[in-house]
Amino acid sequence: MSETTGETTNGTTGGATGGGAPTGAELRALADRIEIEALRGEFTDAGMTRDYDRLAELFTDDGTWRIPDAGLEFTGSKNIRAAIERLQGNWEFFVQTIHPGAVRIDGDTAEGRSYVAELGRLRDGGSHVNYALYHDRYRRTAQGWRFTERRYEVRYVDTTPLPGGAPGPRP
């Protein structure tokens, strides 16, 4: 690469893949990916901490959360907020972990997938372990990236009673 022009010997600019400084577009794409990953993490954190208002704010006003295997679909922040509070009320304890998946960005919209592991015990005594995928659609808004759709696809479920439990009061 020429030190004075910033061009490689084949005439292209260095950029992140050419060994030079990343371009503005490359930095924006990287920032978008980080923001989308943070959005997915916020969803799990809000659910685990029962912060229903924050969870609902992660969706666009017309956003939809679908759980087809349970026959559930909620559209709009108010409905999503009410649904998560009602659903969480069924659990004695609940743990969800999320793992990064694919993201494809196209301007101010994107699609992605993330992988989910969950376990918990319902208040009625039933146990639940599952592995699933979230199929997502995102849109850039004035508040940052938001979900326009989250569709939960269960790939494995086990309802065998869990041998452990949530810890009791600590001394």
ZIJO-V665655 format. One record per backbone hydrogen bond with DSSP energy under -0.5 kcal/mol. CO is the residue of the C=O (numbers start at 1). NH is the residue of the N-H. Records with the same first field share a line. If there is no record, write none. Layout:
CO->NH, NH
//
This chain:
2->6
6->14
7->2
8->11
12->8
14->18
15->19, 20
21->15
23->27
24->28
25->29
26->30
27->31
28->32
29->33
30->34
31->35
32->36
33->37
34->38
35->39
36->40
37->41
38->42
39->43
40->44
41->45
42->46
43->47
44->48
45->49
46->51
47->50
50->52
51->55
52->56
53->57
54->58
55->58
56->59
58->147
60->63
63->76
64->66, 150
65->74
66->152
67->70, 72
68->71
72->67
74->65
76->80
77->81
78->82
79->83
80->84
81->85
82->86
83->87
84->88
85->89
87->90
88->91
90->123
93->121
95->119
97->117
99->115
102->113
104->111
106->109
108->140
109->106
110->138
111->104
112->136
114->134
115->99
116->132
117->97
118->130
119->95
120->128
121->92, 93
122->125
126->122
128->120
129->158
130->118
131->155, 156
132->116
133->135, 153
134->114, 136
135->151
136->112
137->148, 149
138->110
139->146
141->144
144->141
146->139
147->60
148->64
149->137
150->66, 152
151->135, 153
152->69, 154
153->133
156->131
158->129
159->127
//
